[in-house]
Amino acid sequence: MRWDIFCQIVDNYGDAGICWRLARSLSSLHGQDVRIFCDDLPTLNLLALGVDQSVKRKIDLLPWEASFNNARHPTEAPDVVVETFGCNLPERYLTNLLIAPKKPIIINLEYLSAEPWITEFHGKPSPQAHGIAKYFFFPGFQDNAGGLLVDPIPKESKLPATLEAAWSKLRPNAKRISIFCYPGAPLRKWLEDLGSIGENFDIVLTHGHAQLLGVNVGQQIHFPKTIQLLSIPFVTQDEYDWLLSQCDFNIVRGEDSFVRAQLAGKPFIWHIYPQDDGAHQVKLAAFLDLYLESASQELKTASIAAMSWAMPQEWLKSLDAWSSHSRVWRAHLLEKQADGGLAGRLVRFVA
């Protein structure tokens, strides 16, 4: 089938990351014909760098405006149109769909959530005045939700060239922590507390995060000697997946890095996107209910504290137990997503 995926980038990399990973899975694993129309093509192209050309050639990465006249001809009309995260289809594109002989199915792909209510709405029709069939599709952890984007599953591989400079400075007796969070996190205070523990930590700051510490380029950052800060350049999706798998602890933020941290099988803080109405706290609590269901009370207390940006001294003593729990959780996720996860369930739903 021909799939048109529409992506409007709100959160820099996260929305584009989901769209690109979904397109890769649909094309490479399920033999689908995929186009992405994106309003920020440079960001999407950055994430797609380094991907095997045999994979990349199967997916058309197109600017948003290219969709305007793309559905007029019957051979160009899609079978499936995916509106990611509530973005609206361009009016001219929708008009062309209405006059095309073959009408597609429109999928409203929602944000991932562990909240119980999503299963009541997942797969339900969303009647439209224009008459084209449209359905809600909710990614989720439950068996009767839309699943997770698990492809490609992280594997041990060689050190990416973009990370060689940082990796050459790693200390053999130091724990590794990667940081990818939103502005507003108490990062400096958190690192200062970490530095007072007495253990060595190598902190891998993803692209742009030195600025989050309020440090200008070239300015020295003063932390205890137990803390070593390593800034890395922008990395591709696959390189970031590798980075997560090589760290002892990860701080992540958007939906894509949140899922990849779980598939890395390592403890993590999910810096969930803050919303003024507090809805993010409900989403975080719903996830933790599932994630920590089988954990000891001590680990539950420690993990919940960490996710709320409690200082490391309050919960770091539980890191070993948390690491074991993370490996068990990863195995649980992969077992639950053995049907192909989000991409596989989406193909079957459309069929």
N, C-alpha and C positions, 0 to 999 in steps of 0.2 A: 504494500500500500504506500501511497504518497502521503507524507506527513509534513504539514507546515507548522512550525513552532514559533510563537511570537514572544519576544523577550524585551521588556522594558526594564532597564537596570536602575534599581533603586538603591541597593546597598553595595555599590562598587563591584565586588566580585561574586557575592553570594548568589544573586539571581542568575547571573551569566553562568556561574559554575554549575548550577542545577540544570540549566538548559543544555549546556554542552555535554554534561555527563549523560543526560537522558538521550540526547541525539546519538551519542557514541553507542550506547547500549542498544537502542532501537536499530541502528544501522548494522553494527558489527555482530551482535548476538542474535538478532531477530530478523535480519535481512530486509529491513524496511528502507524506503527511499525518503530521506529527510532533508528538509530545508529549515534554516533558522533565519528569521527576520528580526534584527536587533537594532535598537535605537542608539547603541554605543558599540559599534563594530570593533573599534580598536581594543577595547577591554576583552571582548570575546576572543579576538584573535590572539591576544596575549595568553589567555588560558589554554588555547589550542596549540601553542608552540610546543615543539618537541614530540608531538604525537606522531606515531608511525604514519607515513604518507599514505599507505594503503588504507588506513582508517580514515584519515582526513579527506581523502579524495571522494569518499562516498557521501560526504555531507556538504551541502551548499551553505556557506555563511554569507548572508546577504544583508545590506542595509534595510532599515525599516521601510524606506520609500520604494524599494524594489518590489514590494508586495502590491503596489497600487494597480498595476496592469497585469499581474501574474496569474490571475485565475480566470481570465476571459476565455481562453481557448480550452476546449474540452480535454485535450491531452495534458493541459497544465493544471486542471482543477484538482485539488487535493481530495483524498479520501477522509483525512482526519486533520482538523485544525486544533492546535493546543494553545489556549490562552493561559499563560503562566501567571500565577499570583494575581489574578483579577485584572490583568491589563485588557483594555478594550481593543478590539480589532479596528484597524483603519477603516474609515467609512467607505472609501473607494474600493478597498479589498472586499469588504462585506457586500457591496453592491454587485461586484463581479461574481461573487458566489451565488447571489440570488438569481442571476441571469444565466448561470452555467447550467447545462443540461443535467449534470450529475451533482447532487447535493452532498456535501460532506457531513460528518459528525463533528460537532464542536465539543471539545473537552475543556472545562474550566478547572485547570490544575491548581489546587489550593496549596497553602503552606503546610508543612509537616506539623503534626501535633499528636501528642499522646492522650489528649482529652477524650473521655469516653463518648461524648456526644457526636463525634465525627462519624462514628459507624452508622448513625441514624441517617446521615445525609450523603454518605459515600455512595456513588453510583446512581443517585437519584436524578431524574430529569429536571431541567430548568427551562420551562416553556418560554419561547420567545415569540414576539409579535411577527417576526419575519418568517417563522415556520421551520427554520432549520433546526434539527434536533441538537440539543445541547445538554450536557451532563456534568454534574459535579464529580470531581475525583480527588479524594482526600488521602494523601500519603499518611501512613501511620504504622504503629508497632503492632496493632492488633491483627489477628488472622483475617477478620472481615473488613479491614481497611485497605488502602491502596498500596501498602508496602513501603519499602525503603529502596533508595538507589544504591545498590551494593556493588555495582560494576564500575571499574574493574576491582576485583578483590585484591587488597594489598599483598604484595609478595616481597620477599627479601630480594634485593637487587644491588647492583653496584652503586657507589657514591656518584650522584649527579655532578657534572662539571661545575654547575653554578654554586654548589655548596662546598667545593674543595677548599677554598680559602678559609672559611669558617671552621670546617672540620679539622683542618691541620692545627688549629689552636686549642682543640678540646683537651681537657686534662683527664688522665686515666682514672683519677680517684674522685671525679666530680659527677653529680647527678645532672642530667640534661633536662631543661625545661624550655619548651617552645611557647612563644606568646603571640597570639593573634586576637586582639580584643578591640572593643569600641572605645572611642574617646570617652572620658568620664570615669573609667575604671581607676581605682586608687593604686595605680601601678607603682609609683615611686615608694609610697609607704609600704606596700606589699613586699617589694624587693628589699627595702631596708630591714623589715622584720625577718625576712628570709636570711639576710646576711648576718643576723645576730644569733642564729641557731648554732653556728660553729662547724657546720659541714660545708663542703665545696659544692657550688652550683654553677654550671655553665648555662647561661640564659641566651637562647637563640631568639633574637628579635626579628620578626618578619618585616618585610619592606614597609618603611614609614613609621615604625614603632619607636625608634629613637626620638622622633619628634613628639610622640605622645608623652615622653618623659620630660618634655620641656627643654630638650637639649638641641642646640643648633649644630649643624654639621661642623665637625672639627673640634668641638668643645669637649673637654674631658668630663666624663661622668664619674663622680666620686662615690663609690660604694665600698664596703669592707672587702678585703682581699679574697674572702671566700666566694664573692660574687664576681663572675666574669661575664661581661655583656658582649655578645657577638651579633652584629647586624648582618643580615643577609640580603641580597638583591631580590627583586621580584622573581618568583619561581612559578613554573607551570603547575597544573593540577597534579600530574603524576609525581613531580618532584616534591610537592608539598605532602602528598600521601606518604612518600618515603620518609620525609622528615618526621612526620608524626610517629611512624613506626620505630624510629631510632631514638626517640626521647623517652625519658622515664615519666614525664608528666607534661600535659599539654593544656594550654589555655586557648580556647576556640570561640568562635562567635556565631556566624551565620549558619544556615541550614546545612550547607554542603560540608563545611569543616566540622560541624557538630556530628554528623553521621560518620565522617571519615575518622574522627577521633575514637569513636566507639569501635569501628572496624580495625583500628590499629591495636586494640586490646590493651590500652594503657589508661591510667587514671587521667581525668581531665576536669577542668572548670568550663562550663558552658556559660559564656558571657552573653546571655540572651538579650536580644535587641530591646532596650527599654521603651515602654509605651506609657503615655501620660495617664491613661486610665487604669494602669496596673495589670492589664491583661497578660503581660509577660510573666508575672508572678504565678498566675494560674497555670499557664503552660508549663513553666518550670516545675511546679509542684506535681502536675500530672505526670510528667516524665519521671521525676524522682520516685514517685509511687511505684512505677513499673521497674525502673532501674535498680532500686534498692529493696525490692520485694523480698528477696531471699537473703539479704545482708544481715549481719549482726546489728544489734542496737548501737553498739559502739561505732561501727562503720557508718551506719545511717546518720548518727549525730555528726561525725567528722565530715562526711561528704556534703551534707546539707549546709554545714558551716562554711566549708570551702566554696561552695557554689554561691554563697551570699557574700563572698569576699572577706570572710573572717581572716585574720592574720595567720600565716602558715604555722606559727608556734602552737596554735590552738588545735590543729588537726594533723600535722605532718607525721606524728608518731603512728598514725594509722595507714601510712602509705603502702607498706608491704601487704597488708590485708586488702587494701584497695586495689593493688596491682593484681592480686590473685582473683578478686571479684571481677575485674575488668576482662581478664582472659576468659572466665566462665561466661560473662555477658556476651562477649564477641562470638563465642561458639553457639550460644543461644540464638543470637541474631541471624547467624548464617544458616542455622537449621530452620528457623522460621521463614527465611527468604530463599529457601532452596527452590522455590517455584519460579525464580527469576526476579523476585522483588517487584519494585514499582514498574519497571519497563515490561517485564513479563506479564504482570497483571493487567497493565494498560492495553497491551496487544490483545490479550484474551478478552478483555471487556469490550473493546471495539469490535472484534470479530463476532 
